[in-house]
Amino acid sequence: MIVERPSDARGHARHGGWLDSRHTFSFGQYYDPQWMGFGPLRVINEDRVAGGGGFAPHGHANMEIVSLVLDGALAHRDSTGGGGTIGPGELQLMSAGRGVQHSEYNASATEPVHFLQIWIQPDRVNTAPGYAQRAPREDDAAGGWATLLSPDGADGSLAIRQDARLLQVCLQPGMQASTRLDPARRYWLQLARGGITTPRALAAGDALGFIDEGGALDLTAGPDGAWLLLFDLPRD
């Protein structure tokens, strides 16, 4: 089964003139019982934060919280001492564990920041909080799959507390990429930027979910290229 999630069907929220957010799954004041998550993948928010804006210190527990910057720069601070500024293509992982306070602010007073915030439910609870960053690499834009998150930190990825992987591929116009789907797993394909023409025409913000699907997944970038994220998740 293939599940479609068009960009314009997502939830939409604006706050205080500084935040414009699109919600793939139910979040905050946006609630849709048909879109509560996809396996342990609970949140994909596409956030645009105006210069000088941001999320004041607040708490989370027992969630793997991932931020991927598309444009601009995001400044993070948390109660474990973790923190830093992340720029385009950089990934941040905060394992909230038994509880952590954190803030996220636009690192610029004037320019917007555009990023994805992703929440993945961990497979263990009340662990020690943790923080890590992954800088972009030269081969990230070479048209091959790069592993951003994995259970064991393989291939220079960040280690996540779940049997899940996050992969990305960045394709130039007309370029192709392929991977194989295991029907014993479930997959979520999120288009961060650009567009693809196969297996279906998708634009930025669109997504497909794959359940009980096996075999090759062949992708072809559209005329603007494509930046794609693939979540490899446990079936149940």
C-alpha positions as CSV (number, residue, x, y, z in Angstrom):
1,M,0.0,0.0,0.0
2,I,1.2,3.5,-0.9
3,V,-0.1,6.4,1.2
4,E,-0.1,9.9,-0.3
5,R,0.5,13.0,1.8
6,P,0.3,16.1,-0.5
7,S,2.0,19.3,0.8
8,D,-1.1,21.4,0.6
9,A,-3.1,18.9,2.7
10,R,-0.8,19.4,5.7
11,G,-1.8,21.3,8.8
12,H,-0.8,25.0,8.8
13,A,-0.1,27.3,11.7
14,R,1.2,30.8,12.1
15,H,2.4,32.2,15.5
16,G,3.2,35.8,16.4
17,G,4.3,36.9,13.0
18,W,7.6,35.0,13.4
19,L,6.6,31.3,12.7
20,D,5.1,29.7,9.7
21,S,4.7,26.0,10.2
22,R,3.4,23.1,8.1
23,H,2.5,19.9,10.0
24,T,2.6,16.5,8.2
25,F,1.1,14.8,11.3
26,S,-1.1,16.0,14.1
27,F,0.8,18.6,16.2
28,G,-0.2,21.4,18.6
29,Q,-3.6,22.8,17.7
30,Y,-3.7,20.8,14.4
31,Y,-5.4,17.5,15.0
32,D,-6.4,14.9,12.4
33,P,-7.1,11.4,13.7
34,Q,-6.0,9.9,10.3
35,W,-2.6,11.6,10.6
36,M,-1.2,10.8,14.1
37,G,2.1,9.5,12.8
38,F,3.6,6.7,10.7
39,G,4.9,4.0,13.0
40,P,7.4,5.6,15.4
41,L,7.7,8.7,13.1
42,R,5.5,11.2,15.0
43,V,6.3,14.7,13.7
44,I,7.5,16.3,10.5
45,N,7.1,20.0,10.8
46,E,8.4,22.3,8.1
47,D,9.2,25.6,9.9
48,R,10.1,29.0,8.7
49,V,11.2,31.3,11.5
50,A,11.7,35.0,10.9
51,G,14.9,36.8,11.9
52,G,15.1,37.2,15.6
53,G,12.3,34.7,16.3
54,G,12.4,31.3,17.9
55,F,11.2,28.8,20.4
56,A,11.8,29.8,24.1
57,P,13.1,27.2,26.5
58,H,10.6,24.4,27.0
59,G,10.7,20.7,28.0
60,H,10.5,17.3,26.3
61,A,10.9,13.7,27.4
62,N,11.2,10.3,25.7
63,M,11.5,11.6,22.2
64,E,14.2,11.7,19.5
65,I,14.1,15.2,18.2
66,V,15.8,15.9,14.9
67,S,16.3,19.2,13.1
68,L,17.5,19.5,9.5
69,V,18.2,23.0,8.2
70,L,17.3,23.7,4.6
71,D,18.2,27.4,4.5
72,G,19.6,29.9,7.1
73,A,21.0,29.0,10.5
74,L,19.4,27.6,13.7
75,A,20.9,28.1,17.2
76,H,20.2,25.4,19.8
77,R,20.8,25.4,23.6
78,D,19.7,22.7,26.0
79,S,19.9,21.8,29.7
80,T,22.5,19.1,29.2
81,G,25.0,21.6,27.9
82,G,24.4,20.6,24.3
83,G,24.2,23.4,21.8
84,G,25.5,25.0,18.7
85,T,24.5,26.7,15.4
86,I,23.5,24.5,12.4
87,G,23.4,25.6,8.8
88,P,22.1,24.3,5.5
89,G,22.4,20.5,5.2
90,E,23.4,20.1,8.8
91,L,21.5,17.7,11.1
92,Q,21.0,18.0,14.9
93,L,19.8,15.2,17.1
94,M,18.6,15.7,20.6
95,S,17.6,12.6,22.5
96,A,15.3,14.0,25.2
97,G,15.5,10.8,27.3
98,R,14.1,11.3,30.9
99,G,13.7,15.0,30.3
100,V,15.5,18.0,28.9
101,Q,14.9,21.8,28.5
102,H,15.9,23.3,25.2
103,S,15.5,26.4,23.0
104,E,15.7,26.9,19.2
105,Y,16.2,30.3,17.8
106,N,17.0,31.8,14.4
107,A,20.7,32.5,14.5
108,S,20.1,35.7,12.4
109,A,18.4,38.8,13.6
110,T,17.3,39.7,10.0
111,E,17.3,36.6,7.7
112,P,14.8,33.7,8.0
113,V,15.6,30.1,8.7
114,H,13.9,27.2,7.0
115,F,14.1,23.8,8.6
116,L,12.4,20.5,9.3
117,Q,11.8,19.4,12.8
118,I,11.3,15.6,13.1
119,W,10.2,13.6,16.1
120,I,10.8,9.8,16.4
121,Q,9.5,7.8,19.3
122,P,12.4,5.9,20.9
123,D,12.3,2.2,21.7
124,R,13.4,2.7,25.3
125,V,12.4,5.3,27.9
126,N,13.9,7.4,30.7
127,T,17.4,7.2,29.4
128,A,20.0,9.9,29.8
129,P,19.5,12.9,27.4
130,G,22.0,13.3,24.6
131,Y,22.9,15.7,21.8
132,A,24.8,15.4,18.5
133,Q,25.3,17.2,15.2
134,R,26.2,16.0,11.8
135,A,27.8,18.5,9.4
136,P,27.1,18.3,5.7
137,R,29.7,16.4,3.7
138,E,31.1,16.8,0.2
139,D,29.6,13.5,-1.1
140,D,26.1,14.4,0.3
141,A,25.3,16.2,-2.9
142,A,26.9,13.6,-5.2
143,G,23.6,11.8,-6.0
144,G,24.1,8.8,-3.7
145,W,22.3,7.8,-0.6
146,A,23.8,9.1,2.7
147,T,22.8,7.7,6.1
148,L,21.9,10.5,8.5
149,L,20.5,8.5,11.4
150,S,20.8,4.8,12.3
151,P,20.6,2.6,15.4
152,D,24.3,2.0,15.5
153,G,25.8,5.2,14.1
154,A,26.9,3.4,10.9
155,D,28.6,5.2,8.1
156,G,29.2,8.4,10.1
157,S,25.5,8.7,10.9
158,L,24.1,9.9,14.3
159,A,22.9,7.1,16.6
160,I,19.2,7.1,17.3
161,R,17.4,5.2,20.0
162,Q,15.1,3.3,17.7
163,D,15.3,0.6,15.0
164,A,15.1,3.3,12.3
165,R,17.2,4.9,9.7
166,L,17.0,8.2,7.9
167,L,18.7,8.5,4.5
168,Q,18.9,11.4,2.1
169,V,19.8,11.7,-1.6
170,C,20.4,15.0,-3.4
171,L,19.8,14.7,-7.2
172,Q,20.6,17.1,-10.0
173,P,17.8,17.7,-12.7
174,G,17.0,14.4,-14.4
175,M,19.3,12.4,-12.2
176,Q,18.1,9.0,-10.9
177,A,18.5,7.1,-7.7
178,S,17.2,3.7,-6.6
179,T,16.9,1.7,-3.4
180,R,15.1,-1.5,-2.4
181,L,12.2,-1.7,-0.1
182,D,11.8,-4.6,2.4
183,P,8.1,-5.5,2.8
184,A,8.8,-6.4,6.5
185,R,9.6,-2.6,7.0
186,R,7.7,0.6,6.4
187,Y,9.1,3.6,4.6
188,W,8.3,7.3,4.5
189,L,9.6,9.4,1.5
190,Q,9.6,13.1,2.2
191,L,10.5,15.6,-0.5
192,A,12.4,18.5,1.2
193,R,13.2,20.5,-2.0
194,G,12.7,20.3,-5.8
195,G,10.6,17.7,-7.4
196,I,10.5,14.1,-8.8
197,T,8.8,12.6,-11.8
198,T,8.9,8.9,-10.7
199,P,7.5,6.8,-9.1
200,R,4.9,9.6,-9.0
201,A,5.1,13.4,-9.6
202,L,5.9,15.0,-6.3
203,A,6.8,18.6,-5.4
204,A,8.5,20.1,-2.3
205,G,6.6,19.2,0.9
206,D,4.9,16.1,-0.7
207,A,5.4,12.7,0.8
208,L,4.6,9.0,0.2
209,G,4.3,6.2,2.8
210,F,5.0,2.6,1.9
211,I,3.5,-0.3,3.8
212,D,3.9,-3.9,2.8
213,E,5.8,-2.8,-0.3
214,G,8.8,-4.6,-1.6
215,G,11.2,-4.4,-4.5
216,A,13.0,-1.4,-6.2
217,L,12.1,2.2,-5.5
218,D,13.3,4.1,-8.5
219,L,13.4,7.9,-8.3
220,T,13.9,10.5,-11.0
221,A,14.5,14.2,-10.3
222,G,12.5,16.9,-12.0
223,P,13.8,20.0,-13.7
224,D,14.7,21.6,-10.4
225,G,16.5,18.6,-9.0
226,A,15.4,17.0,-5.7
227,W,16.4,16.7,-2.1
228,L,14.8,13.6,-0.7
229,L,14.6,12.0,2.8
230,L,13.7,8.3,3.2
231,F,12.7,7.0,6.7
232,D,13.3,3.3,7.1
233,L,11.0,2.3,10.0
234,P,9.9,-0.9,11.8
235,R,6.7,-2.4,10.4
236,D,4.8,-2.4,13.7
